[in-house]
Amino acid sequence: MTTTPDGRPVPPPHADERTMLTAWLDFHRATLALKCADLTDDQVRLAAVPPFSMTLLGLVQHMAEVERNWFQRVFAGQDMPPVFDMTNTDGYALRPGRGLDEATAAWQAEIARGRELTADASLDDSGHLTDHQSGHARERGWPTEGM
């Protein structure tokens, strides 16, 4: 496998659709992990661009929620609680006792579960959006046709 100088996997220039999809997901996942590598807990808690409150730690937590949402809730139709707690459904809120190691472990577990759920799926398989989610996407099936 070819990697960038910083160690991220390089998606192949030509491949079948599944290979391209998973390679690009892995590349972007590795990019976020790289941005957090070797940072202290204080550094991952710093707002990227004040006055906005987004932090790298919040983004890692958010990506754990995104992975759970798309692969377990939407694709597999499972009724899953938020990864961290019911008051942090988007993942961005930080808790004093939760550091990068815990958030990264949760994110990696969600990635692994998503891979399990989609391993034998056809590229034509689709998920199902809830009433709440479908308000953002025009209809309940995803992807929507004709968008």
N, C-alpha and C positions, 0 to 999 in steps of 0.2 A: 504494500500500500504506500502510495506517495503521501508525504506530509509537507506542510509548510515549514519554514525554518523554525517556527515556534512550536511545532509538533502537532498542529491540527491536521486531521485527515483531509486530503484534497479530493473532492468529488471527481469522478472520472469525466472526461470531456464527452464521451459517447458511451451510453449504456441503456439498458432497458429502463422502463419507467419506474419500477419498484426500486431498482438499484439507485437511480438518480434521486428519487424521493428520500430514501433512507440515508444516502450519502450527504445530501444537503442538510437534512435534519441533524445528522451527527456533526457536520461542520459547524452549524450555528450553535448547537449545544456546547461543543468544544470551545467556541469563541467566548461564550459567557463564562465558562469555567476558567479559561485562560485569563480573562479580565480580573477574576477574583483571586487567582493564584498568588501566593506569597504576600497577601495583604493582611494586615492586622484586623482584629474585630472592630477597632475604632475606625479604620479606614473604610471597611465595607458598610459602615453605618453613616458615612458622610453623604449628605445630599449632593447629587451630581452637579446641579445648577440651582443654587438658591435663587429665589425663595421656594422652588419646587422641592418636594420632600422625597423624590425617588432616590433610592440608594441601591448599590449592588446587592446587598443582602436582601432588600425588599424584592429586587428583580429575580433573584434565585428562588425566593419563596413563591413569587408570582408564577414563575415557570413550573414549579411543582404543581400549582393549582391548574395551570393551563394543560399540562400533560394529563393530569387526572380528569379534567373536564372533557377534553377531546377524545381520549382513548377509552376511559372507563364509563363516563356518563353518556356522552354522545354516541360514540361508536358501539360500545358494548351494551348500552342501555342500563347500566348499573346505577342504583341509587346509593351514591357515595357522599359522605360528609366532606366538608372542606379538609384539606390536608392538615392544617394547623389548628384552627378552631372556628366555631360558628361566627365569631365576630370579625374574622379576617378572611372573608370569602374570596377576596382578590389576591391575598397573600402579601400585599405591600406593607402592612403594619408590622413594626418591629417590636419585639419583646426583649426586655433586658437579659433574660436568661437563655435566649435562643441565639446561638452564634452561627457562624458560617458552616462549621462542620455538621451541625444538626440539620440545617436547611439544605445543604448539599446532599447529605445522605437521603433525606426525604425526596429531593428532586431526582436523584439517581434511582431510587426505588420506584418512583412513578414512571420514569423512562423505561425501566426494565419491565414493569407491568404492562405498559403500552406495547412494548415489543412482543410480549407473550400473547396479548389479545389480538394482535394483527398479523402474527407470524404466518398463519394459514389463510388469511383473508384474501379475497380477490380484490384487485384494484377497482372493481365495479361495486364492491360492497360500500354501503354508505351508512352513516349514523342517523339518528333521529333527534331533532331538537325539541326541547320542552317548549311550552307556550311562552315562557319568559324569554328563552333564548331566541325563539323564532322572530321576536319583535325586531331583532337586529338583522335578520337575514331574509325577510320577506315571505318565507314559507318554512315548513317544518322539516323537509328533507334537506340534507346538505351534501354536496353543493347544490345551489339552486341553478336551474337551467335558465339560459337566456339572460343572465346578469351581465 
